[in-house]
Amino acid sequence: MELANAVAGLFFYVFAAVMIMAAFMVITARNPVHAVLFLILAFFNAAGLFILLGAEFLAMILVIVYVGAVMVLFLFVVMMLDVDFAELRAGFMKYLPMGAVVGGILMAELLFVLVSWAISPAVEPKKASALKAAESAAAAGITNTEALGLVLYTKYVYFFQAAGLILLVAMIGAIVLTLHHKPHVRRQNIPDQVARDPKKAVKLVQVESGKGI
């Protein structure tokens, strides 16, 4: 038992260290393709941490959805599109003070949550209740996926729907920002087609037999 705990702790520190290093390289890499590859590495190590915590469903979703679809899509988009990153970074220094303020506020909030979680006297009862809930779910024969669904679609259903709405708005915003109509390209205009006068669109010609138009 002690050997198993020691091995689990060793793997936890390995996965956590590699994930932090990969996350740091994502924001510091100059090449966007390298940044995407480091992000994939961070996702794989996060999946390893989920497996150590017994959340194999979350690990599978992280690998299949984010690594298998989203990150591969990002990689192909970055590699295939001719994006002028020098032009995108042109206004970096202009917005650096505002970005530093927002980043500082976010860091302060994260540190406040971390400190309050570490020193709060209610932490141990919460850990005990969470462990008891996990043990009761395992004793009842409920799988990890089923237990997650019972919590997600009952207690946190409104937050789940709000997250889906935010993702939908983000998807529509990305489409609007990246949609550029090329000039001199004929496109379909459905209202003009519906309002078209048949008398102007169709011309009847009487053609004599054996003669062309």
N, C-alpha and C positions, 0 to 999 in steps of 0.2 A: 504493500500500500504506500509506504513512504517513497519507494523507488518510483512508483507511478506518479505520485505528486511531484517529485523532483523533476521527472522528465517533462510533465505538463508545464511546470514552471519554467523550465529551460526553453521549451518551444514558445511559451508566451513571450518571453523576453526577446527571443530571436525574431518572431513575427512582428512584435511591436517596434523593435529597433529598425528593422528593414522598412516597415511601413512609414515610420516617421522620416527616415532618410529619403524614401521615394517621394513622399509628400513635399519635402523641402526642395527636392530637385525639380518637381513640377513647376514651382513658382520661380525658380532661379535659372532654369535651362533657357538658353537663348534660341535654340532650335525648337519650333513648335512640335515637330515630329518626335523629338526626344522627350518633350514634356508629356505627350500622350502616352508614350511607352512607359515612362515612369509612373504615370497615373494608373496604367494597367497593372504594373507591379504592386502599387499600393493597394489596389482592389484585391489582388490575389492574397496578399498578406492579411488584409482585413477579413477575407473569407476564412483563412486559417484560424484567426482569433475567434470567429463565430463558431467554428467547429469545436474549438477547445471549450467554449461556453455551453456546448450542447445545442446550439441553434443551427442545426445542419440545413434547415430549410432556408434561412436567411443567407447562409453561405452559398447555397446552390443558386438562389435568385441573384446574388451579387455577381457571381461568375457568369451565369447565363445571360442576364439582362444587360448589366453594365459592361462587362468585359466582352461578351460575345456579340453584343449588338451596338450599344451606344459608343463605346470606345473605338471599336473597329470602324464605325461610321465616321467618327471624328477623324480618325487617322486617314481614311480615304479622302475625306473632304479637304483636310489640310494638305495632303500630298497632291491631289488632282487639281484643286483650284489655284489659280494664280493670284494669291493674296499678297498685296504689298504691305508687309508688316512694318516697314520703315515709315510708311504713311500713317499706319495705325498708331505708332508710338510717337508721332509728331507732337501731340498735345499732352505727353506724359508729365512733363515738368509743370505744365499749367495746372493740372488737376492733382498734383502730388500733395499739396497741403490739405485739401479737402479729403483725399484718400487716407492720409495719415491720421486725421481726426477721426474719421469713421472707423479705421482699423484700431486705433487706440481705445475707442469706446467699446468696440466688440471684444477686444482683448481684456478690458477691465471687467466686462460682464462675465466672460468665461472664467476669469480668475475668481470673481465673486462667487459664482456658482460652485466652482471647485473647492474653495475654502469653506463655504457654508456646508457643502456636502461632507467634507472631511471632519469638521469639528462639531457638527450638529449632534446633539444627544439622541435624536430620533433616527440616526442612521442604522444603528444595530437592530432596533425593532423592525425597520424596513427590510434590512437584509434577511432577518429571520423569517419574516412573513413571506418574502419572495422565495426563499429556499423552501419554506413549508408548502407554498402553492405549487412549486415545481415538483416536489416530492409527491404531493397529493395527485397532481395530474399524471405523473408517471405510474403511481399506484392504481389509478383508475383506468389505466390502459389507453389514455389519450395521447396521440402522437404530438410531436412538436408543431406540426403544421396545423392540426386541428385546434390545439390550445391557442396558437397565435390568432387563428381566425375567430375563435370565440371571443377573444379580448378585443380584436381590431374592429369587428363588425357589431359589437354591442356597446362597450364602454367608450370607445374612441371612434365611433362611426362618423360623427360630425367633423372631427379633425381629419379623418381619412377622406371624406368628401371635399373638405376645404383644400387639402393637398392636391387632390385631383383637379379641382378648379384652377388652382394656381399653375399647375403644369399645363393645363389647356390654354390658359392665357399666355404663358410663356411660349408655347408652341406657335400660337397665332402671331404673337409679336415677332418671333424669329422669321416666320414666313413673310410677314409684311416688310421687315427690314431688309431681307435678302432678295425680295422679288423686284426685278428690274426688267421693264419692257424694252425690248430692242426696237429701235426706230426702223421704219420701212418694212415692217412685218405685218402682213394681213392677218387679222384675228377675227374670230367669230363674234358677232354682235347679235345676241338673241332677241332683244327688243326690236331692232330694225328688221329682223327676219319675220317676227310675228306681225309687225305692223305693215308689212310689204303689201302693196296693191297688186292683186293678180293680173289686172289689166295692163300694168306696166311691166310685170315680170314675164308674162307669157305673150308671145306673138304668134298668131295663127296665119299660116301662109297656104294658099291654095296652089298646089303643085300639079301641073298637068302630067298626065301619064307619059312616061318615056323621056321626060325632061327633068333636069336637076333644078336646084334653086339658083 
